[in-house]
Every structure is written in C-alpha cells, then in structure tokens.
Amino acid sequence: MTVGSDVRSAKAVSGAVDNTMGHGGASLSPIGEEDRARASLYGLLASSLEAPVGSEWLSVVGALEGAEGDVGMALADVVRVASEADPARLARDYHDLFIGVGRGELIPYGSFYLTGFLNEKPLARLRAEMRRLGIERDPEVKEPEDHIAAECQIMAGLILGDFGSGAEGDASTFFRDHLGIWAPYFFRDLAATSVGDLYPAIGRLGVSFMAIEADLNTIFEDEGAARAT
C-alpha cells in the first residue's frame, strides 16, 4: 500500500481517505463514527499541508460544519478562513512557510524537529515501521516520509484499517513512536506564524487535535496494560 500525493481530493477532506492510501479492507472490526471522524481530521491536516491547497479544497472545507469542544471550534475557524481565502495568496503563504528562498519559516519533517537535521535516525526508524506495516511511499512523491502530511496520512490509514494488520494497536503505536513525539511542536509553531490566516488556523486545529489524540492513546495503552495483567 502506498502513501500517495493525491490526498488533496474532496474525499480526503470530507470524510473518506483518498484511494491513493490503498483501501485494503484489513480492519478486524467495524470502524466506529468517532474513528472515522479522527481519520477525516488526519486527512484534512494532511491535505492542507502536503502542497498549496486549491479552489476545490477550499470549496469542500469551506462547506464543512464545526462541532463542540476545542477541536470543533478550531475546525470552525479553519472553515471560516477557507470560505474566504484566495488560492493565489495561499500559494504564496505556503511557499513562504515551507519552501522559501533556501528554506521556509518552518521545516515540516520529523527528523528536523527531533534532531535539528533532515534525514536522520527518526526517518530511518519511520521507514522500518512502514516496512513492518506494509506501507510504501508513492514513487512519484519526492518528499521524505517523515513529512507531516505523510505521517498524518499514515495515521488515517491505520485508524481505518487500510494500512497494517487492522489491529487497534497499530495506530496507537505509530502515534506514540512517531507522529506524537514531534507533531504537537510543529503544530504549535504553525499556530504561532504570522503568515496569512489559513495556516495559523490549521496549526490551532492541529494543536487541539494532537492533545486529544495523546489522551486517547494514553487511555488505549492503559487498557492494553490492564488486559495484559
């Protein structure tokens, strides 16, 4: 199964993960509404950060509805900004944030956040975990696999059972060992940027969502430990 480059599709941000993520039907149990919502949020984060968003993305996201709680309010803010945004301006914002002249304001890679350098041991560990789960990088994608968008894609696929064995613990393990140890800091930095309006809103959504995901995975690990004793 591949982590691909087409997650910007309408399906990725409106509730279903794009087909490039490989629907393997490996899930061992039905996917509940809460987990589908989690996967959709991961898809939205991935699609917003993989590349500059276009008019289709803005149209779909601008029509979404918020919900209660911190994540719901943060999502409502993203929806409001998306409904008013100009794609050309967002392309410039994306360039300034993530590409720049030489480098952007933020470097959205796990290795950099964990070591200060690109292509370091965290990327090697991630690639080993991807091999274990049977996940391959789309050959057309040139970015290293520890890009924030790719790791969010992987989380969505693990939650839905499209990647890995379909076991509940795959997503929890991946969050604990990979995404969860650096993404909260990335989203905090994104929320603090002064570049435009959409990307700070995405950052605030990511901060709120990562906090809830950390709590959920702590509960899952505690339950797993209790079952083992």
Disulfide bonds with the S-S distance in Angstrom:
none
